[in-house]
Amino acid sequence: MKTESNKKVTASEVAARAGVSRSAVSRYFTPGASVSPKTATKVAQAAEELGYRPNVLARSLITGHSRIIGLVVAYLDNYFYPEVLERLSNALQAEGYHVLVFMAPSTRADVDQVISEILDYQVDGLVFASVTLSSELTSRCQKIGVPVVLFNRLQDIEGISAVVSDNFDGGRRVADFLVEGGHRRIAYISGAEDASTQRDREAGFRAGLEAAGLDIVARASGDYDRETSRRVSREMFDVAPENRPDAVFVANDHMAIVTMDVLRYELGLTVPGDVSVVGFDDVPPASWPSYDLTTVRQPADRMVAETVEILLEHINDPDMPPRRVTTDARLIVRGSARRPGEPVTHVGAGAPLTPLTKEENDMLMKNTDLSGRIVRYGELQPCRTAFIDAHTPGSDQKENFTIIGGGVSESPDQHVHIDIPHGFNIGAAGQPPKCRNSLHSHRTAEVFFVLSGRWRFFWGLHGTAGEVVLEEGDIFNIPTGIFRGFENVGTDYGMIMAILGGDDAGGGVIWAPQVIQEADAHGLVLSEEGKLYDTKKGESLPEGVGKMPLLTEEELKAFPEPSAAEVIPDFVARYWDIAAMAHEAPVKVIGETGLLRDRPGFEVDLVTRDSATETPEQFDRPTVLMPFRGHWRVTWDGGSTVLAPGDTMSVPEELDHAVVPAMSGESALYRVIGTQDPAGPTRAD
């Protein structure tokens, strides 16, 4: 029971109640300190009965550590920072630290005053998100031993650590992309002029344009502010058509979204028909269908992890020299900007809209010959009721995509993008964090590679025989005949691409018995014919049609339970390992002579920038190209197109074609080619 008095309970009273020393109580409430399980149980019980809570500030006077981190943020109306704030707080709390959040005022003097007050809290460290420090305040922090890490900012001050994305390279990638898309009158809306992010993004953008013989035709400062960016967007584009930019790079998504609203709803222009718009950050609204914003992604997860790691290193080792970490910035192509290879029009200063020359346009217009064999990532049509676990909690938010072939969907709602037989199927699964795909099996091969996110694959009847975690570009040739499932263990929506053996993918899915039972309990019934019926919609099994029978105990014995040690060496390949081997020629990842030896009716090659060739080649069976890094130009006799990560292209058999990177930067794709081998069980012999 708890004490009835309002008097604060002391550690000595807890020690007396628990029958232990006061120092044992202190150790119990000190993260990382040693205390026996028996003592811990006594102290916890006594503290609960007395209602005791340790005095953190008092302890800090004794230990010299408050375990409090000050987090200073400039503004939260940019969607990027609330997300970062949550992730930083969670990461620091996981390390046993408490977070105090402070909003930074607009002037340098006021910032210094606020930070001076923060130091009165005896914080163990400071993280500044998009805040600029004075050299005087930096010196003071160094003198009193409070480590500082800048997040998403750089300063020319010695002795200060920082974590940023590669803003220069991100800006340059935007320039390359817009130029490749045929834009010639390209504008720029900047952020705050004194911000390092703004400076570096613009510098990279200008460098990319200069390399193409172009310059910015219009520039205005949006100051990373909503209303300011609204005003300057209106002024920049409310002009005669011949003077209007045909593309604009906006220094962050927060402003780019405002710019799109001005263009479409105030000025009546189309995006990207009249104006292409590209942002920077990849905030959640950028992927909403209403914006579908092409942007540069800042890898928030990695930036947060690096920030926390550096800060804790400084706390534990005050003599550690400062570190500056620069993470990659990746261009995410969506629908707000014209893609390279799409028909375009040029705008000449002082002249009306003029079409491309016949020579320029002929190459582009002939792309329609293969348009029916190209599926763009942004045009994928999901099915959310594809399988029996569509209502089961934990699996009810997944999206399934059938890209090539009939797939294995149990729902008539599944959309098939390309129905041309290839001898194999191509599909995909997209899931938010913590969403899982239930345990199932196939009669033919099932190969997955990670397009985005971080994924845990598990197997065995109950998912406990083994597991492996895969990241972008990693590939898993799952042994046929085992129950397998997967879960998005990242922090963002992720997608994995799938290759299934055979035109009918082995005739469907075999579900673990418990999956069918759980689905039935949530209103989805699978018939013995493999069709789903949703009882929540009033559907029922037709007369004379029974439920899908559960596998018997005897039948279940035929499904192996291999350990991770038995599966990973022969069935998993990591992207960075494969890429290192693809220096001079594509690497055969899956095939009779591949890294993962198998003959499932298709082969899988990894092609990188170093191993790509401009020499045309052809195959006697349909070939599928699946980029996951960089943009790739595919050319054939009389045609050309550019593929972005997540796009899928089917190249007809015996068609000469060349596949090379279309832009600078890291580039990688998987190429799937049908073989004469019959689709069947995985076999590494």
C-alpha positions as CSV (number, residue, x, y, z in Angstrom):
1,M,0.0,0.0,0.0
2,K,1.1,3.6,-0.5
3,T,1.6,6.1,2.3
4,E,-1.3,8.4,3.1
5,S,0.9,11.4,3.9
6,N,1.8,14.1,1.4
7,K,5.4,13.9,2.7
8,K,8.0,12.9,0.1
9,V,9.3,9.4,0.5
10,T,13.0,9.2,0.8
11,A,15.5,6.5,-0.5
12,S,16.3,5.7,3.2
13,E,12.6,4.8,3.8
14,V,12.6,2.5,0.8
15,A,15.8,0.9,2.0
16,A,14.2,0.3,5.4
17,R,11.1,-1.2,3.9
18,A,13.0,-3.5,1.5
19,G,15.6,-4.5,4.2
20,V,18.5,-3.4,2.0
21,S,21.1,-0.7,2.2
22,R,20.5,2.9,0.9
23,S,23.2,2.4,-1.7
24,A,21.4,-0.6,-3.0
25,V,18.3,1.6,-3.6
26,S,20.5,4.1,-5.3
27,R,22.1,1.5,-7.6
28,Y,18.6,0.1,-8.5
29,F,17.5,3.5,-9.8
30,T,20.8,4.2,-11.6
31,P,20.8,3.0,-15.2
32,G,23.6,0.5,-15.9
33,A,24.5,0.0,-12.2
34,S,24.9,-3.5,-10.8
35,V,22.2,-4.9,-8.5
36,S,21.2,-8.5,-7.9
37,P,17.8,-9.8,-9.1
38,K,16.7,-10.5,-5.5
39,T,17.6,-7.1,-4.3
40,A,16.0,-5.5,-7.4
41,T,12.7,-7.3,-6.6
42,K,12.7,-6.1,-3.0
43,V,13.5,-2.5,-3.9
44,A,10.9,-2.4,-6.7
45,Q,8.2,-3.7,-4.4
46,A,9.0,-1.3,-1.6
47,A,9.2,1.7,-3.9
48,E,5.7,0.7,-5.3
49,E,4.2,0.3,-1.9
50,L,5.6,3.7,-0.7
51,G,5.0,5.6,-3.9
52,Y,8.7,6.5,-4.2
53,R,10.2,8.3,-7.2
54,P,13.9,9.1,-7.3
55,N,14.9,12.8,-7.4
56,V,16.7,13.0,-10.7
57,L,18.1,16.5,-10.1
58,A,19.4,15.7,-6.7
59,R,21.1,12.6,-8.1
60,S,22.8,14.7,-10.8
61,L,24.5,16.7,-8.1
62,I,26.0,13.5,-6.7
63,T,26.9,11.8,-10.0
64,G,27.6,14.8,-12.1
65,H,25.2,13.5,-14.7
66,S,21.5,14.5,-15.0
67,R,20.8,12.0,-17.8
68,I,18.9,14.9,-19.5
69,I,19.5,15.9,-23.1
70,G,18.5,19.4,-24.3
71,L,16.9,19.3,-27.8
72,V,16.6,22.7,-29.4
73,V,14.4,23.1,-32.5
74,A,14.0,26.2,-34.7
75,Y,10.5,25.5,-35.9
76,L,8.0,22.7,-36.1
77,D,5.8,23.7,-39.0
78,N,8.2,21.9,-41.4
79,Y,6.9,18.4,-41.4
80,F,10.4,17.0,-41.3
81,Y,11.2,18.2,-37.8
82,P,8.2,16.7,-35.8
83,E,9.2,13.3,-37.2
84,V,12.8,13.9,-36.3
85,L,11.9,15.1,-32.9
86,E,10.0,12.0,-32.1
87,R,12.8,9.7,-33.4
88,L,15.5,11.5,-31.5
89,S,13.4,11.4,-28.3
90,N,12.7,7.7,-28.6
91,A,16.3,6.9,-29.4
92,L,17.7,8.9,-26.4
93,Q,15.0,7.4,-24.1
94,A,16.0,3.9,-25.2
95,E,19.5,4.8,-24.0
96,G,18.2,5.9,-20.5
97,Y,18.1,9.7,-21.2
98,H,15.3,12.1,-20.7
99,V,14.7,14.8,-23.3
100,L,13.8,18.5,-22.7
101,V,12.6,20.2,-25.9
102,F,13.1,24.0,-26.3
103,M,11.9,26.1,-29.2
104,A,14.6,28.5,-30.6
105,P,13.6,32.2,-31.2
106,S,14.3,33.8,-34.5
107,T,17.3,36.0,-33.6
108,R,20.9,34.8,-32.7
109,A,20.9,36.8,-29.5
110,D,17.6,35.3,-28.3
111,V,18.9,31.8,-29.2
112,D,22.0,32.3,-27.1
113,Q,19.8,33.5,-24.2
114,V,17.5,30.5,-24.4
115,I,20.5,28.1,-24.6
116,S,22.1,29.8,-21.6
117,E,19.0,29.1,-19.6
118,I,19.0,25.4,-20.8
119,L,22.5,25.0,-19.3
120,D,21.0,25.8,-15.9
121,Y,19.3,22.4,-16.1
122,Q,22.6,20.7,-15.9
123,V,22.0,18.9,-19.2
124,D,24.5,16.1,-20.2
125,G,24.4,17.2,-23.8
126,L,22.7,19.3,-26.4
127,V,21.3,18.6,-29.9
128,F,20.5,21.5,-32.2
129,A,18.1,20.9,-35.1
130,S,18.4,23.6,-37.7
131,V,19.7,26.1,-35.2
132,T,22.8,28.3,-35.6
133,L,25.1,28.9,-32.6
134,S,27.4,31.8,-31.8
135,S,31.1,31.1,-31.3
136,E,30.8,32.5,-27.8
137,L,28.1,30.1,-26.8
138,T,30.0,27.2,-28.4
139,S,33.1,28.1,-26.3
140,R,31.0,28.2,-23.2
141,C,29.6,24.7,-23.8
142,Q,33.1,23.4,-24.4
143,K,34.4,25.0,-21.2
144,I,31.8,23.4,-19.0
145,G,32.0,20.1,-20.7
146,V,28.6,19.9,-22.4
147,P,28.9,18.2,-25.7
148,V,27.0,19.7,-28.7
149,V,25.8,18.0,-31.9
150,L,24.3,19.9,-34.8
151,F,21.5,18.1,-36.6
152,N,21.0,19.1,-40.3
153,R,23.3,22.1,-40.0
154,L,27.0,22.8,-40.5
155,Q,29.0,25.6,-38.9
156,D,32.5,26.8,-39.5
157,I,33.3,26.5,-35.8
158,E,36.0,24.2,-34.5
159,G,35.2,21.6,-31.9
160,I,31.6,20.9,-32.8
161,S,30.1,17.7,-34.2
162,A,27.4,17.7,-36.9
163,V,25.3,15.3,-38.9
164,V,23.9,16.3,-42.3
165,S,22.7,14.7,-45.5
166,D,24.7,15.4,-48.6
167,N,22.8,18.6,-49.5
168,F,25.2,19.5,-52.3
169,D,24.9,16.1,-54.0
170,G,21.1,16.2,-53.5
171,G,20.9,19.6,-55.3
172,R,23.1,18.3,-58.1
173,R,20.9,15.3,-58.6
174,V,17.8,17.5,-58.9
175,A,19.5,19.5,-61.6
176,D,20.6,16.4,-63.5
177,F,17.0,15.0,-63.3
178,L,15.3,18.2,-64.5
179,V,17.8,18.6,-67.4
180,E,17.4,14.9,-68.4
181,G,13.6,15.6,-68.4
182,G,14.0,18.2,-71.1
183,H,13.5,21.3,-68.9
184,R,15.4,24.4,-70.0
185,R,13.8,27.3,-68.0
186,I,14.5,26.1,-64.5
187,A,13.8,28.2,-61.4
188,Y,14.8,28.0,-57.7
189,I,13.1,28.9,-54.5
190,S,15.6,29.1,-51.7
191,G,15.4,28.5,-48.0
192,A,16.8,30.8,-45.2
193,E,19.8,32.5,-46.8
194,D,22.0,32.0,-43.7
195,A,21.3,28.2,-43.4
196,S,24.0,25.7,-44.5
197,T,21.4,23.4,-45.9
198,Q,20.2,26.2,-48.2
199,R,23.7,27.2,-49.2
200,D,24.8,23.7,-50.1
201,R,21.6,22.7,-51.9
202,E,21.7,25.7,-54.1
203,A,25.5,25.2,-54.8
204,G,24.9,21.7,-55.9
205,F,21.9,22.7,-58.0
206,R,23.8,25.4,-59.8
207,A,26.8,23.1,-60.4
208,G,24.5,20.5,-62.0
209,L,22.9,23.2,-64.3
210,E,26.2,24.7,-65.2
211,A,27.5,21.3,-66.3
212,A,24.6,21.2,-68.7
213,G,25.3,24.7,-70.0
214,L,22.3,26.2,-68.1
215,D,21.6,28.7,-65.4
216,I,18.8,29.5,-63.0
217,V,16.3,31.7,-64.9
218,A,14.4,32.9,-61.8
219,R,15.2,32.9,-58.1
220,A,13.4,33.9,-55.0
221,S,13.8,33.3,-51.3
222,G,11.0,31.4,-49.5
223,D,13.0,31.6,-46.2
224,Y,11.7,28.1,-45.2
225,D,8.4,29.9,-44.4
226,R,4.9,29.0,-45.7
227,E,3.5,32.4,-46.3
228,T,6.7,33.8,-47.8
229,S,7.0,30.8,-50.2
230,R,3.3,31.3,-51.2
231,R,4.0,34.9,-52.1
232,V,7.2,34.4,-54.0
233,S,5.7,31.4,-55.9
234,R,2.8,33.6,-57.0
235,E,5.1,36.3,-58.2
236,M,7.4,33.9,-60.0
237,F,4.7,32.1,-62.0
238,D,2.0,34.7,-62.5
239,V,3.7,35.9,-65.7
240,A,3.2,35.6,-69.4
241,P,3.6,31.9,-70.6
242,E,6.7,32.8,-72.6
243,N,8.5,34.1,-69.4
244,R,7.3,31.3,-67.1
245,P,9.8,28.7,-65.8
246,D,9.0,25.1,-66.9
247,A,10.4,23.6,-63.7
248,V,11.3,24.8,-60.1
249,F,13.4,23.2,-57.4
250,V,12.2,24.3,-54.0
251,A,14.6,24.0,-51.1
252,N,12.4,21.9,-48.9
253,D,9.1,20.0,-49.2
254,H,7.3,22.3,-46.7
255,M,7.6,25.1,-49.3
256,A,7.3,22.9,-52.4
257,I,3.8,21.7,-51.2
258,V,2.8,25.4,-50.9
259,T,4.2,26.1,-54.4
260,M,2.2,23.2,-55.9
261,D,-1.0,24.6,-54.3
262,V,-0.3,28.1,-55.7
263,L,0.3,26.7,-59.2
264,R,-2.7,24.5,-59.3
265,Y,-5.4,26.3,-57.3
266,E,-4.5,29.9,-57.6
267,L,-2.9,30.1,-61.1
268,G,-4.8,27.2,-62.8
269,L,-1.6,25.5,-64.0
270,T,-1.0,21.8,-64.1
271,V,1.8,19.9,-62.4
272,P,3.9,18.6,-64.1
273,G,2.1,19.5,-67.4
274,D,2.9,23.2,-67.2
275,V,5.5,23.2,-64.4
276,S,7.6,20.4,-62.8
277,V,8.1,20.8,-59.1
278,V,10.9,19.1,-57.0
279,G,11.4,19.4,-53.3
280,F,13.8,18.3,-50.6
281,D,13.4,16.2,-47.4
282,D,10.7,13.6,-48.4
283,V,8.3,14.4,-45.6
284,P,5.2,12.2,-45.2
285,P,2.8,14.4,-47.2
286,A,5.2,14.2,-50.2
287,S,3.9,10.7,-50.9
288,W,0.2,11.6,-50.5
289,P,-1.6,11.1,-53.8
290,S,-2.7,14.8,-53.7
291,Y,0.9,15.9,-54.0
292,D,3.0,12.9,-55.3
293,L,6.0,15.1,-54.9
294,T,9.3,14.2,-56.5
295,T,11.9,15.1,-53.9
296,V,15.3,14.3,-52.3
297,R,15.0,12.0,-49.3
298,Q,17.0,12.9,-46.2
299,P,17.6,9.5,-44.4
300,A,16.1,10.6,-41.1
301,D,16.6,7.2,-39.4
302,R,20.3,7.1,-40.1
303,M,20.8,10.8,-39.3
304,V,19.1,10.3,-35.9
305,A,21.2,7.2,-35.2
306,E,24.4,9.0,-36.0
307,T,23.5,12.0,-33.9
308,V,22.7,9.8,-30.8
309,E,25.8,7.7,-31.3
310,I,28.1,10.8,-31.5
311,L,26.4,12.5,-28.6
312,L,26.8,9.5,-26.3
313,E,30.4,9.1,-27.4
314,H,31.1,12.6,-26.4
315,I,29.4,12.2,-23.0
316,N,31.3,9.0,-22.3
317,D,34.6,10.3,-23.6
318,P,34.9,14.1,-23.3
319,D,38.3,14.0,-25.0
320,M,36.9,12.5,-28.2
321,P,37.5,14.8,-31.2
322,P,34.5,16.2,-33.0
323,R,33.0,14.3,-35.9
324,R,31.1,15.3,-39.0
325,V,28.9,12.7,-40.7
326,T,27.4,13.2,-44.1
327,T,24.7,10.8,-45.2
328,D,23.6,10.0,-48.7
329,A,20.7,12.0,-50.2
330,R,18.5,10.0,-52.6
331,L,16.3,11.3,-55.3
332,I,12.7,9.9,-55.0
333,V,10.9,10.2,-58.3
334,R,7.1,10.6,-58.1
335,G,4.6,12.4,-60.3
336,S,5.2,16.1,-59.7
337,A,8.0,16.3,-62.2
338,R,8.3,15.2,-65.8
339,R,10.6,12.1,-66.0
340,P,13.5,11.8,-68.4
341,G,12.3,10.3,-71.6
342,E,8.7,11.6,-71.5
343,P,7.5,14.0,-74.3
344,V,8.3,17.6,-73.5
345,T,7.9,21.1,-74.8
346,H,10.5,23.9,-74.5
347,V,9.8,27.4,-73.5
348,G,11.9,30.2,-75.1
349,A,12.3,33.5,-73.4
350,G,10.0,36.0,-75.2
351,A,8.6,33.3,-77.4
352,P,5.4,31.2,-77.2
353,L,5.6,27.5,-76.3
354,T,7.4,25.7,-79.0
355,P,7.5,21.9,-79.5
356,L,10.6,19.8,-79.7
357,T,12.2,19.4,-83.1
358,K,11.1,16.4,-85.1
359,E,14.4,14.7,-84.4
360,E,14.1,15.2,-80.7
361,N,10.5,14.1,-80.5
362,D,10.7,11.1,-82.9
363,M,12.8,9.1,-80.4
364,L,10.4,9.9,-77.6
365,M,7.1,9.2,-79.3
366,K,8.3,5.7,-80.4
367,N,8.4,4.7,-76.8
368,T,4.7,3.9,-77.0
369,D,5.7,0.7,-78.8
370,L,6.7,-0.8,-75.4
371,S,4.5,1.4,-73.1
372,G,2.3,-1.6,-72.3
373,R,5.4,-3.4,-70.9
374,I,6.5,-0.7,-68.5
375,V,4.9,-0.3,-65.1
376,R,5.9,2.8,-63.2
377,Y,6.2,2.7,-59.4
378,G,3.8,5.6,-59.0
379,E,1.2,3.8,-61.2
380,L,1.2,0.5,-59.2
381,Q,-2.4,-0.4,-58.2
382,P,-2.5,-2.1,-54.9
383,C,-4.9,-4.7,-53.6
384,R,-5.6,-4.7,-49.9
385,T,-7.8,-7.8,-49.9
386,A,-5.5,-10.1,-51.9
387,F,-5.1,-12.8,-49.3
388,I,-6.8,-14.6,-46.5
389,D,-5.1,-12.5,-43.7
390,A,-6.4,-9.2,-45.0
391,H,-8.6,-8.7,-41.9
392,T,-6.2,-10.3,-39.4
393,P,-4.8,-7.7,-36.9
394,G,-1.2,-7.1,-37.6
395,S,-1.6,-8.0,-41.3
396,D,-4.6,-5.9,-42.3
397,Q,-2.6,-2.9,-43.6
398,K,-0.5,-4.6,-46.2
399,E,-0.8,-3.9,-49.9
400,N,-0.1,-6.5,-52.6
401,F,0.7,-5.8,-56.2
402,T,0.6,-8.1,-59.2
403,I,3.0,-6.6,-61.8
404,I,3.6,-9.5,-64.3
405,G,1.5,-12.7,-64.6
406,G,-1.6,-13.9,-62.9
407,G,0.0,-13.9,-59.4
408,V,-1.4,-15.9,-56.5
409,S,-4.0,-13.5,-55.3
410,E,-7.1,-15.1,-53.7
411,S,-9.2,-12.0,-54.4
412,P,-10.9,-10.9,-57.7
413,D,-10.0,-7.3,-56.9
414,Q,-6.3,-7.9,-57.7
415,H,-5.2,-5.8,-60.7
416,V,-2.7,-7.4,-63.2
417,H,-0.5,-4.8,-64.8
418,I,1.1,-7.0,-67.5
419,D,-0.6,-10.3,-68.3
420,I,2.0,-11.5,-70.9
421,P,3.3,-15.0,-69.9
422,H,7.0,-14.9,-69.0
423,G,7.4,-18.3,-67.3
424,F,7.5,-16.5,-63.9
425,N,5.5,-13.9,-62.0
426,I,6.6,-10.5,-60.7
427,G,4.8,-9.0,-57.7
428,A,5.4,-6.8,-54.7
429,A,4.3,-6.2,-51.1
430,G,4.1,-2.8,-49.5
431,Q,3.6,-2.5,-45.7
432,P,3.8,0.1,-43.0
433,P,6.0,-0.5,-40.0
434,K,5.2,-3.5,-37.8
435,C,2.8,-4.9,-40.4
436,R,3.5,-8.6,-41.2
437,N,2.6,-11.1,-43.9
438,S,1.3,-14.4,-42.5
439,L,3.1,-17.8,-42.7
440,H,2.5,-19.5,-46.0
441,S,4.3,-21.7,-48.5
442,H,4.6,-22.2,-52.3
443,R,5.2,-25.2,-54.6
444,T,7.6,-23.2,-56.8
445,A,10.4,-20.7,-56.1
446,E,9.7,-17.4,-54.3
447,V,12.5,-14.8,-54.4
448,F,12.3,-11.4,-52.6
449,F,14.6,-8.4,-52.9
450,V,14.2,-5.3,-50.8
451,L,13.2,-2.2,-52.7
452,S,12.9,0.0,-49.6
453,G,12.9,-0.3,-45.9
454,R,14.1,-2.9,-43.5
455,W,12.5,-6.4,-43.4
456,R,12.5,-9.4,-41.1
457,F,11.9,-12.8,-42.8
458,F,11.0,-15.7,-40.6
459,W,10.1,-19.3,-41.3
460,G,8.9,-22.6,-39.9
461,L,5.3,-23.7,-39.0
462,H,5.2,-21.1,-36.2
463,G,7.8,-18.8,-37.6
464,T,10.4,-19.8,-35.0
465,A,12.8,-22.1,-37.0
466,G,14.9,-19.2,-38.2
467,E,15.0,-15.6,-39.3
468,V,17.0,-13.0,-41.2
469,V,16.8,-9.2,-41.5
470,L,17.3,-7.7,-45.0
471,E,17.9,-4.2,-46.2
472,E,17.7,-2.3,-49.5
473,G,19.0,-4.4,-52.4
474,D,19.4,-7.7,-50.3
475,I,17.9,-10.8,-52.0
476,F,16.5,-14.0,-50.5
477,N,15.8,-17.1,-52.6
478,I,13.5,-18.8,-50.1
479,P,13.7,-22.6,-50.0
480,T,10.6,-24.1,-51.5
481,G,8.4,-26.0,-49.2
482,I,8.9,-24.1,-46.0
483,F,6.4,-21.9,-44.3
484,R,7.6,-18.3,-44.5
485,G,6.4,-14.8,-43.5
486,F,7.9,-11.3,-43.4
487,E,7.5,-8.1,-41.4
488,N,8.4,-4.5,-42.0
489,V,10.8,-3.7,-39.1
490,G,11.8,-0.3,-40.3
491,T,10.2,3.0,-39.4
492,D,8.7,4.0,-42.8
493,Y,6.5,2.4,-45.4
494,G,8.6,-0.2,-47.2
495,M,8.3,-2.4,-50.2
496,I,9.8,-5.8,-51.3
497,M,9.7,-7.1,-54.8
498,A,8.9,-10.8,-55.5
499,I,9.7,-13.3,-58.3
500,L,7.5,-16.4,-58.3
501,G,8.3,-19.5,-60.4
502,G,5.9,-20.6,-63.2
503,D,3.2,-18.7,-65.0
504,D,0.6,-19.9,-62.4
505,A,3.1,-19.5,-59.6
506,G,2.7,-23.1,-58.6
507,G,-1.1,-23.0,-58.4
508,G,-1.6,-20.8,-55.4
509,V,-0.6,-20.3,-51.7
510,I,-0.5,-23.0,-49.0
511,W,-1.3,-21.4,-45.6
512,A,-0.2,-22.6,-42.2
513,P,-3.3,-23.9,-40.4
514,Q,-3.4,-21.2,-37.8
515,V,-3.5,-18.5,-40.4
516,I,-6.7,-19.9,-41.9
517,Q,-8.3,-20.3,-38.5
518,E,-7.4,-16.7,-37.5
519,A,-8.8,-15.3,-40.8
520,D,-12.0,-17.2,-40.3
521,A,-12.4,-15.6,-36.8
522,H,-12.0,-12.2,-38.5
523,G,-14.6,-12.7,-41.2
524,L,-12.6,-14.1,-44.2
525,V,-13.3,-17.6,-45.4
526,L,-11.1,-19.4,-48.0
527,S,-13.0,-21.9,-50.1
528,E,-11.6,-25.3,-51.2
529,E,-11.3,-23.7,-54.7
530,G,-8.9,-21.0,-53.3
531,K,-11.3,-18.1,-53.5
532,L,-11.9,-15.7,-50.6
533,Y,-15.4,-14.8,-49.2
534,D,-15.8,-11.8,-46.9
535,T,-18.6,-12.5,-44.3
536,K,-18.4,-8.9,-43.2
537,K,-19.7,-8.0,-46.6
538,G,-22.5,-10.6,-46.4
539,E,-20.7,-13.1,-48.6
540,S,-20.9,-16.8,-48.0
541,L,-19.6,-20.0,-49.5
542,P,-21.7,-21.2,-52.5
543,E,-23.9,-24.2,-52.0
544,G,-21.8,-27.4,-52.4
545,V,-18.5,-25.6,-51.9
546,G,-16.6,-26.3,-48.7
547,K,-13.9,-24.4,-46.8
548,M,-10.2,-25.0,-47.6
549,P,-9.3,-28.0,-45.5
550,L,-6.5,-27.5,-42.9
551,L,-3.3,-29.4,-43.4
552,T,-3.2,-32.6,-41.3
553,E,-0.5,-33.4,-38.8
554,E,0.8,-36.0,-41.3
555,E,0.9,-33.5,-44.1
556,L,2.7,-30.9,-42.0
557,K,5.6,-33.3,-41.5
558,A,6.5,-32.7,-45.2
559,F,7.3,-29.0,-44.5
560,P,10.9,-28.6,-43.3
561,E,12.1,-26.5,-40.4
562,P,15.6,-25.5,-41.4
563,S,17.7,-23.3,-39.0
564,A,19.1,-19.9,-40.0
565,A,22.6,-21.5,-40.2
566,E,21.2,-23.9,-42.9
567,V,19.4,-21.2,-44.9
568,I,21.4,-18.0,-44.9
569,P,24.6,-19.2,-46.5
570,D,23.0,-20.7,-49.6
571,F,19.8,-18.7,-50.0
572,V,20.6,-15.0,-48.9
573,A,22.9,-12.5,-50.7
574,R,23.6,-9.0,-49.4
575,Y,23.6,-6.2,-51.9
576,W,26.9,-4.6,-50.9
577,D,28.7,-8.0,-51.2
578,I,27.2,-8.6,-54.7
579,A,27.9,-5.0,-55.8
580,A,31.5,-5.4,-54.9
581,M,31.7,-8.4,-57.3
582,A,29.9,-6.6,-60.2
583,H,32.9,-4.4,-61.0
584,E,33.5,-5.5,-64.6
585,A,30.4,-7.7,-65.5
586,P,26.9,-8.3,-64.1
587,V,26.8,-10.9,-61.3
588,K,24.6,-13.9,-61.7
589,V,22.9,-14.0,-58.3
590,I,20.5,-16.9,-58.9
591,G,21.1,-19.5,-61.5
592,E,22.8,-22.8,-62.2
593,T,26.2,-21.2,-61.8
594,G,25.0,-18.3,-59.6
595,L,26.0,-17.2,-56.2
596,L,22.8,-18.8,-55.0
597,R,22.8,-22.0,-57.1
598,D,19.4,-22.8,-58.3
599,R,17.3,-23.6,-61.4
600,P,13.8,-22.4,-60.7
601,G,12.8,-21.5,-64.3
602,F,14.5,-18.1,-64.2
603,E,17.9,-16.5,-63.5
604,V,18.6,-13.2,-61.6
605,D,21.5,-11.0,-62.4
606,L,22.7,-7.8,-60.6
607,V,23.8,-5.0,-63.0
608,T,25.6,-1.9,-61.6
609,R,27.0,1.2,-63.1
610,D,30.4,-0.5,-63.5
611,S,29.1,-3.6,-65.1
612,A,26.5,-2.0,-67.5
613,T,27.4,-1.8,-71.2
614,E,26.2,0.3,-74.1
615,T,26.5,-2.7,-76.4
616,P,23.0,-3.9,-77.3
617,E,22.2,-7.5,-76.2
618,Q,19.2,-9.8,-76.6
619,F,17.8,-12.9,-75.0
620,D,15.7,-15.7,-76.3
621,R,13.1,-15.3,-73.6
622,P,11.4,-12.2,-72.1
623,T,13.7,-10.2,-69.7
624,V,12.5,-8.1,-66.8
625,L,14.4,-5.0,-65.6
626,M,13.9,-3.9,-62.0
627,P,15.9,-0.9,-60.9
628,F,16.3,-0.2,-57.2
629,R,19.1,2.4,-57.2
630,G,19.6,5.3,-59.7
631,H,17.9,5.9,-63.0
632,W,18.5,3.7,-66.0
633,R,18.1,4.4,-69.7
634,V,16.9,1.6,-71.8
635,T,17.4,2.0,-75.6
636,W,16.3,-0.2,-78.5
637,D,15.9,0.2,-82.2
638,G,13.8,3.3,-82.6
639,G,12.9,3.7,-78.9
640,S,14.2,4.8,-75.5
641,T,12.9,5.2,-72.0
642,V,14.3,5.9,-68.5
643,L,13.4,3.7,-65.5
644,A,13.4,4.9,-61.9
645,P,13.7,2.8,-58.7
646,G,10.6,0.7,-58.3
647,D,9.7,0.7,-62.0
648,T,9.4,-2.6,-63.8
649,M,10.0,-3.1,-67.6
650,S,9.4,-6.3,-69.6
651,V,11.7,-6.5,-72.6
652,P,10.5,-8.8,-75.4
653,E,12.6,-11.8,-76.4
654,E,15.1,-11.3,-79.2
655,L,15.0,-7.5,-79.0
656,D,18.4,-5.8,-79.1
657,H,18.5,-3.4,-76.2
658,A,21.1,-1.6,-74.0
659,V,20.7,-0.7,-70.4
660,V,22.9,2.0,-68.9
661,P,22.6,4.5,-66.0
662,A,20.9,7.7,-67.1
663,M,22.3,9.9,-64.4
664,S,25.4,10.1,-62.1
665,G,25.5,8.5,-58.7
666,E,25.1,4.9,-57.5
667,S,23.0,2.7,-59.8
668,A,21.9,-0.9,-59.5
669,L,19.1,-3.1,-61.0
670,Y,18.1,-6.7,-60.9
671,R,17.5,-8.4,-64.3
672,V,15.3,-11.5,-64.4
673,I,15.6,-13.8,-67.4
674,G,13.4,-16.9,-68.1
675,T,15.2,-20.3,-68.7
676,Q,14.3,-23.6,-70.1
677,D,14.2,-25.2,-66.6
678,P,10.7,-26.1,-65.5
679,A,9.3,-24.1,-62.5
680,G,9.7,-26.3,-59.5
681,P,11.2,-26.6,-56.0
682,T,14.2,-24.7,-55.1
683,R,17.3,-26.8,-55.6
684,A,20.9,-25.8,-55.1
685,D,22.5,-28.8,-56.8
